[in-house]
Amino acid sequence: HQMTLYNAINISNPTGLNHDSVFYAVLPTFHTGGLNLYTNPMFYHGGVAIIPRQFDPAATLEALASDELGVTHFFGVPSIYLFLSQQAGFDAADLSRIHSWGCGGAPMPVALLQKYAARGIIIQLGFGMTETSPTVFLIDKRRSLEKPSSVGKPLMYTSVRVVDEGFNDVAPGEIGEVIIGGPNITPGYWKRPDANAANFTTDEYGMRWIHSGDAGTVDDEGCIYVVDRYKDMYISGGENVYPAEVEQVLFNIPDVADAAVIGIPDERWGESGLAILVLKPGCAIEPEAVITFCRANLAKYKTPKAVVLIDVIPRNAAGKVLKRELRARYVPAQSDESK
């Protein structure tokens, strides 16, 4: 209950949630994203939460543009924003009543951010976990386009550090693990002392920190950049490759509708990248053209060595790419636990 309370307080400042707010909830409410972003905060404020039976892109776009519903707040994962932008009526829909657009759950393609920005829609990127209730970040509107790959600074009742293996803060620009502390953090895993010992650290000042498992950096201003999940990172020729960076480049290819990158075994380099793409309807592209595009925009060791085209990239109910399924499909001999 303390986590839920502090999440409602934390999320209200960057979004402007209040008793007049009308929120359209498209994320499943059995998940912390749908429940606490922002359905529970609506109870806290006495506002309105509209919960459709299921997410349908066309119906959602119609609801967001409805004068009768008067939606003021929306939160989605990147795939939802992608599906909305691909609707035939997207460019003509009047979305001016909505003054807060939030996004989290996965890295947001900068190209997609810019597509919404061209319509005057500023999407605020956030970051969180079930264990953090979930809100840790939601970047302010001023920085959202200045630093499109950043989640900004931690919110009011949350502390964040980026640390090395020795639990020391890393210098700006260096990669470390994002750790989180504050009253919005879970008291622990139910009857799992092993998980509690592995995932929490108490420092010399008595501050209790949860290890996110996410790689991140901090800039000179104190803004955080979540690079990727450590378990999704692969090593090519002795260099760490974070798939999220490669995926950002792939989304800049005009014919690409959706993208994911995983590491696959490579006899020469240990591992190399496999780009898994979904193309827009009616589009076609040669794998070599994809690789050439990446080579022009990425370091050589980050450039995927192979490309496959599929109809749908698997995602869970919260919209996150199920990379374990992709690894099982394209690297059958390698278990997910080994990554």
N, C-alpha and C positions, 0 to 999 in steps of 0.2 A: 504494500500500500504506500509506503514511503517512496518507492521508486516511481509509482504512478503519479503521485503528487508532484514530485520534483520534475518529472518529465513535462507535466502540464505547465508548470511555471517556466521551465527552460524554453519550451517551444513557443510560448506566447510572445516573447519579446521580438524575435526576428520575423514572426509571421503576422503580428497584430491581431491574434485571436482575441475575441471578446464576446459578450452576450448577444451581439447583433450578427455574429458570423454564421454563415451557412456553408457547411462542408459537404462535399460529394465524395464518398468513400468507395474507392474501387479496389483497394487491397483487401485480402481475406482477413476477417476479424478473428480467426483462430491464430493469427500470426501477430507478433508484436507490432509490425508495421501497420497493419490495418486497425488494430485495436488502439494503439497509442499515437498514431499519426493519421488523423487527429480525432478519432472518435471519442476516446475517453476525455481528452481536454475539452471537448464540447460539453460534456456533462459538468466538468469543473466550472466552465464559464456560464452555463445555461444557454448555450447556443443551439444550433440545429445541425444534426448529422443526417444526411440522406444516404441510405445504404441500398443500392440496387442488388438484385438477386445474383447477378454475375457481371463480370466486366465484358462489355461489348463496345468496341471502338466507335462504331457509328452512333449507338445509343448514348454513349458517354459524351461525345462531341455535341449531340443534340441537347443533352441535359445541361452541359456547361454554358450553352448559348441561350438557354431558356429564360425569358423574362419572368415567367411564373415561378420558377424555382429560385432564381436570384442567387446562384452560387457565388460565394466570395472567396473560398479557399479550396485548393486542390493539392493532392500529394500523390505522386506516382513513382514507379521505378523507371529506368531509362527505356525499357521495352514498351511500356505503356505510352510514353511520350512519342516513341517512334511510330507505334501503330496509329496514334491519333493524327500525327503529321502526314501519314500516308492516306488518310481518308479524302475522298474527292471534295468534300465540303470544307476542308480545313481552312483554306485561304479566305473563304467568304464568311466563315462563322464569326459572329460578334462575341468576342471573349473579353470585352472591356470591363465587365462587372467584376471579374476575378482579379483581386489585387495581391494574391499570394499564391505562387506556384512552387511547391517543394518537390525535391527529388532525392532519392537515396537508394541503397541496396546494391549498387554496382556503379562502376565508373560511367560517367555520362559522355558520350561522344561530343567533342567540341563542335563538330559540324552541325550536330542536332541542336545544341545550345544556340548556335548562331542562326539557325533557321527560325527558331522561336523569337530570338531577339529582333530579327527582321520584321516581325509582326508587332514589336513593342512589348513582347512577353519576356520578363526576366525570370528565369528559373533559378531558384536557390538550391545549390547542392548541399547535401548533408551526409552524415555518417553516423552509424550507431550499431548496436548489437542488442540482441534479446537481453543480455546480461547488464546492459546499461539503460534499459527502460524505454525506448532505445536511444533517445536523442543525446548526442555528444556535440555535434556540429550542425549548423545550418548557416551557410555563409550569408553575410548581409548583402543587400542588393547592390550597394556601391561597388563591392569587390567582385561580384559574380561574373562580370564580363572582363574586368581588369585581370582577374586570375581564374580563368575558366576551369582549370584543372585542380583548383584548391577547394577544400571544404571550409576554409576560413579559420576562425579562432574558436576555442571551446566556449560553450554557452555558460550562463551565469553560475550555476551551482555544479560545475564540472571542471576537473583539473586534468590536463593531458601533458604527457611528456613523450619524447621520441628518444629511445635509449639504445645503447649498444649491449653486447652480451654481458658486460660487467655492470649493467644497470646505471651507466653514466649517460648523461644527456649528450647527444651527438651534436656536432657543429652544424650550422646552417648549410643545407645542400647535401649533407651526408645521409645515408639511408640507415634507419634503425627500426626498432619495433615500437608501435604506438601503444602506450599504456594509459589507463584511464582510472581516475579516482574521484570520489565524491559521494554524496548521499543518494544519488540515482543508481548506484552500483548494487548488484544483487548481493544479498548476504552469503550466498554460496550455492553450490549444487546439492540437491537433495540426496542425502545419504551417500555422497560420493567424496569421501575424504581424499581419495587419490586425485580426483579432478581438482579439488580445492587446493591441494598442495602444489599441483602442477601449473595452475593458472592464476594464482594470486601471490603477490609479494608485498610484505609490509616493510617500509623503509625505516631508517633510524629515527624518524620523527613520529612514527606510529601511523603514518598514512598508508592505507591499504590500496594497492593497485591491482587491476586486472590486466592480464596480458591479452591483447586483442588478436595476436597472430597475424596482424597486418603490417606490412612494410610501409614506412612513411618517411617524409623529410619535413623540415621546417625552414622557412625563409627568414630573412633579416627582420621582417615585420612581425614574426611570430605566427604567420599563417601556416597551416598544416596541409601537406599534400599526401594523400594515401596512394601509394604506388601500386600495390596489389597484395593479394594474399600470399604469404610466404609459401604455402603448399602448392600454389599455382606457378611459382617461379621455376624456371628450368635453367640449366647451366650448359652453355654452348661454347666449346673451345675454352673453358675455364672462366667464362664471363657470365654473370647473372643476367638473365633476361626476364623481364616482368611483362607478361602477356598484355596487360592493360595498355601499356604504351604502344605496342604493335597494333592492338585493336583500334586505338584512336586514329592511327594512320589509315587503316583499312576502311574506316567509315568515311574517309574523304574521297574514296573512289565513287564516282557518280552512280555506277550500276549496282553498288552493294547496298542491300537493305538491312542485313544483320551480319555480325561477325563474331568469331571466337578464335582464340589461339591456344594451342597446347604444345607441350614439348613431347617429341617422339624420339626413340633411340636413333643414333646416327653413328655409324662405324668410325667416321673420321673425327667428328666433333663431340662425341659423347651423347649430346642431344641437339636437336635442331627444331625449328618451329614448323608447325603445321597450321596453316590458315584454313579455317572452316567457314565458308561463306554461304549466305542466302542472297540471291540476286533479286532485284526488283522485277515485277512482272514484265515479260517481254524483253528483258535484257539478256545479253550474253557477253562473256568475257573469257579470254584465254588465260590459263594459269600463269603463263610466262609474263603476261601484261601486269598481273597482280604483283608478281615478284619484282618486275622492273620498277613499278610504282613505289614499292616499299624500299627498294635499294636506293632510290633517289631521295627518300625521306627519313631513312634510318641508317644507323651504323650497320656494317656488313654482317656482324655476328647476330644482330637482332632481326635481320631480314628472313622471313620464312623460306624454307627450302622446298616446301610443297604446298599445294592448294587443293582442296576438295570443295565441291559444291553440293549442298543438300537443300531439302525443301524447308525444314524447320530446325532451328537450334533448340534443343531441349532446355526447359526452364522449370523451376519449381513454382509453387503457388505464389511466392513473393516476387517472382520475376527474375530470380538469379539464374544465370547459366549453370547447368548441371555438368560441370567439366568432368566429373567422375564418369558420367555416362559417355562422354566423348572419348575419354581415355580408354574406357572399356571397349568402345567400338573400334577405335583406331590403333590402340596399343593393347591388344588382348592379353598378352603375356605379363603385363605390368599391373599390379594391384594398386588401387588408389592410396592405400595406406603407406606405400613406399614413397610417395611423392612428398 
